[in-house]
Structures are given as C-alpha cells and as structure tokens.
Amino acid sequence: MRLTWFADRNTSQISEPSNRLLLAVIYFFYFGQLGVFVPYVGVFLDARSLDSAQIGTLLAVVALLRIVGPNLWANFADRTGQAGEILRLGCLLSFITFVSILYVDSFWGMTFAFAIMMMFWTAVLPQLEVITVSATKLSKGGYGAVRLWGSIGFIVCTVVVGWLLDVFPPEVVVYAAMITLFGLFISTLCINSKVIDHAEPEVIPSLMSRNIWRLGFIVFLLGNTLLQVSFGSFYNFFALYMRALDYSGMQTGVFIGLGVAAEVIVFIYATRLIKQFGVKALLVISILATALRWLLLALFPQFTAIIVFTQVIHALSFGLTHAASVYYLQVTFPRAFQSRAQALYVSIAFGVGGASGSYIAGLLWRQGEGAYVSFMFSAAMAFIASLILLALPHKNATAKA
C-alpha cells in the first residue's frame, strides 16, 4: 500500500536547501504546539476542575500511548519507506482528534480525547527526525541547525500563550494548540522525503534485536527513562507553581521561553560538542545539571534569579541530552532500522518515563502543598539517571560524528 499527497515528492533531493527550510518550518510548528500544550495543559485542566491527582493520571494515560504508537507507525515506515507520508497523516489526524477536546468536560472524556490525539501524534517526531538526519548529513550546521527552529517555535508560542492567559480564560490554550496543529499539517504538505531502499544485503533482521539487547542500549534507555520521570513535576505543574508564587502568565511564559532560548544556542553547537566530548560525557554532565535544576526549584522558588538560572539549565536538560541521544541512535542502528530505533527511544523514555513521572508527580503535588517533595523526588531521579549512564560503554558513547 502506498499513500499519496497532492504529488509524489519522494523523487526530489531530500538535502536541497528549500527542503531543509521546510523541515525548519515543521519543527517550528511541532514544538510550537508543545510550547502551548506542555507548559499550560495543567492550567487548562485545573480550570476544568480536575485536581492534581487527576491531572497526573490523565497525563500519565496520555504518555502511555507513546509506548505503543511510535513502534506501530515506525514499523510501517521502515517497511514501506513512506516516512514523509506517515508524517503528514499523523499531523492531520492529530489536528482532527484534538478538536474533540472542546466538546468533552468529564475526566474520562478528556482522557480519551487526549489519548487518541497522542496515538496519532506519536507518528510525527520519529519520522521527522529520520528525514532531518538524512537531509542534513552534508549541510553546514547539520541536524542542530534545523532542529533549533523547533526551539524557536516553542519560545514564541509559550510566551504568546502566557500573555494570552493574562487576558483570556484558560480555554485559550486549546484554541492556540489547534492553530499550531493546523499550521503543522499544512507545512508538511510540500516536504520532500526519499524512499529508503531496504533491500541492502548487509542488513538482516537479527541486527535490530541484537542491538536492542546490548548493555549499552539498555543503559542508554534506562538513563533517559529516569530523566523523563524527573520531568513530571515540571511538565505537569510548573505553570501552576508559578501562579501560586504570584508570577503572571506572561512572566511564566518568559521563564519557559528563556529555557528554550538557551536550547537554541546548544543546538547550534551540538554536533561540534558531540564530536569533541562524546555522547557519554555530555549525557552524564547534562543530567547532573538537571538534578541541580530540580533541587533549586524545590528549595528556592521564591527567588526570580534562581528560576531564571534553572531555566537556562534547560539547554542541557533537554537540548543537549536530546541531540546526543539522536546521534547515539544514529551510530548504533543500521539505516534500515532508524525509524524503529527512534520510536523505541521515544516510547520507552518518553512513554514509560513520562507516564511514570506524570502519575507520581500528580500524587505528590497535592494541589501545590507537595511541590517541595515533588521536585526533590525529581532531583533524585535525575541524579540516579546520571549515575546509571556512567556505565554506558566507551565505544558507543564516544564515537565521532
């Protein structure tokens, strides 16, 4: 079966400058939507009268869909070579299903709506990452030069929605997310993506499972999973935390945008840093810094300078850890298994880790009374993750780009 969209664009050169520009636009909208949804979904759900335990449970259920979804989509992508078509389909269905959130009010109704949207949403990023890595192999700045536009989109949308929340009711979060999802789908219609020839004689099915069960990959996944567990308090409740501390929506948006702005700088130099220091060193240092970040948010949230500092650390917490992780997968798995490797990383680290972190944070938060305990737990998880990654084998951890 072959999907078609307006025209068959797979015969074009994937590495053309115009195609890299389109990829940058897609990253802008993809992470722009996350800039709307991730920081402010807690505010929206709180306005729908959900308590912190329900918010944590809802977001945990949503995150669980990232376990199954990416692997189903990626398996189809690797077998057919239709990464671009699956990317477009995922964006379209994500937009259509997200609209249903406007028409449900109950806890389980919203949980179902968000979960179905996530099932389709999981088709997007693994395919986008595989296409971008192929398109930027020979370009100046490499993957990071394109990916940084996702950070810019996140900043713009986060700050704008933070300001909108000072003016409009929390329902504005849903409308803003719908706009960015629609923009994302439209921007994918003209992208070029080549069909990968999977008939390479040196690629055999056992290579996939052989790489999965290697100690290095298990250590890599476990460390990244615990990192995502540590993000539960921040992703679910940071905006509510800032509101309780009397910061405005605009200030919260600026705080979050500042963190992602620091990310932009890291993505510019990510390839160079990986070549110089290797994956292992960058992951360990970045995740240790993340543990410090959560510790400071637990102990000194009343100081604006501390909040600013912790947000700058986001450049390491997400930016550098993600860039290093994408590179690790690229050098660990054969080309024919790239989509499945990306999907496995997303489903385990972000699915299992994200779901666990959301659920635990929801239990610990207790309408804000447990904020200190919740962030201390996050700090502990990040610290343990950094210790685990010290066991990452030297060869894979330091391979040069």
Secondary structure as the mmCIF struct_conf table of DSSP 4:
data_model
#
loop_
_struct_conf.conf_type_id
_struct_conf.id
_struct_conf.beg_label_comp_id
_struct_conf.beg_label_asym_id
_struct_conf.beg_label_seq_id
_struct_conf.end_label_comp_id
_struct_conf.end_label_asym_id
_struct_conf.end_label_seq_id
BEND BEND1 PHE A 6 ALA A 7
TURN_TY1_P TURN_TY1_P1 ASN A 10 THR A 11
BEND BEND2 SER A 12 SER A 12
TURN_TY1_P TURN_TY1_P2 ILE A 14 SER A 15
HELX_RH_AL_P HELX_RH_AL_P1 PRO A 17 ALA A 47
TURN_TY1_P TURN_TY1_P3 ARG A 48 SER A 49
HELX_RH_AL_P HELX_RH_AL_P2 SER A 52 THR A 80
HELX_RH_AL_P HELX_RH_AL_P3 ALA A 83 PHE A 98
HELX_RH_3T_P HELX_RH_3T_P1 VAL A 99 TYR A 103
BEND BEND3 SER A 106 SER A 106
HELX_RH_AL_P HELX_RH_AL_P4 PHE A 107 TRP A 121
TURN_TY1_P TURN_TY1_P4 THR A 122 ALA A 123
HELX_RH_AL_P HELX_RH_AL_P5 VAL A 124 ALA A 135
TURN_TY1_P TURN_TY1_P5 THR A 136 LEU A 138
BEND BEND4 SER A 139 SER A 139
TURN_TY1_P TURN_TY1_P6 LYS A 140 GLY A 141
HELX_RH_AL_P HELX_RH_AL_P6 GLY A 142 VAL A 167
BEND BEND5 PHE A 168 PHE A 168
TURN_TY1_P TURN_TY1_P7 PRO A 170 GLU A 171
HELX_RH_AL_P HELX_RH_AL_P7 VAL A 172 THR A 188
TURN_TY1_P TURN_TY1_P8 LEU A 189 CYS A 190
HELX_LH_PP_P HELX_LH_PP_P1 LYS A 194 ILE A 196
TURN_TY1_P TURN_TY1_P9 PRO A 201 GLU A 202
TURN_TY1_P TURN_TY1_P10 PRO A 205 PRO A 205
HELX_RH_AL_P HELX_RH_AL_P8 SER A 206 ILE A 212
TURN_TY1_P TURN_TY1_P11 TRP A 213 TRP A 213
BEND BEND6 ARG A 214 ARG A 214
HELX_RH_AL_P HELX_RH_AL_P9 LEU A 215 SER A 230
TURN_TY1_P TURN_TY1_P12 PHE A 231 PHE A 231
HELX_RH_AL_P HELX_RH_AL_P10 GLY A 232 ALA A 244
TURN_TY1_P TURN_TY1_P13 LEU A 245 ASP A 246
HELX_RH_AL_P HELX_RH_AL_P11 GLY A 249 PHE A 277
HELX_RH_AL_P HELX_RH_AL_P12 VAL A 279 LEU A 299
TURN_TY1_P TURN_TY1_P14 PRO A 301 GLN A 302
HELX_RH_AL_P HELX_RH_AL_P13 THR A 304 VAL A 312
TURN_TY1_P TURN_TY1_P15 ILE A 313 ILE A 313
HELX_RH_AL_P HELX_RH_AL_P14 HIS A 314 HIS A 314
HELX_RH_PI_P HELX_RH_PI_P1 ALA A 315 LEU A 320
HELX_RH_AL_P HELX_RH_AL_P15 THR A 321 THR A 332
BEND BEND7 PHE A 333 PHE A 333
HELX_RH_3T_P HELX_RH_3T_P2 ARG A 335 PHE A 337
HELX_RH_AL_P HELX_RH_AL_P16 GLN A 338 TYR A 345
HELX_RH_PI_P HELX_RH_PI_P2 VAL A 346 VAL A 352
HELX_RH_AL_P HELX_RH_AL_P17 GLY A 353 TRP A 365
HELX_RH_3T_P HELX_RH_3T_P3 ARG A 366 GLY A 368
TURN_TY1_P TURN_TY1_P16 GLU A 369 GLY A 370
HELX_RH_AL_P HELX_RH_AL_P18 ALA A 371 LEU A 389
TURN_TY1_P TURN_TY1_P17 LEU A 390 ALA A 391
BEND BEND8 LEU A 392 LEU A 392
HELX_RH_AL_P HELX_RH_AL_P19 HIS A 394 ALA A 397
BEND BEND9 THR A 398 THR A 398
#
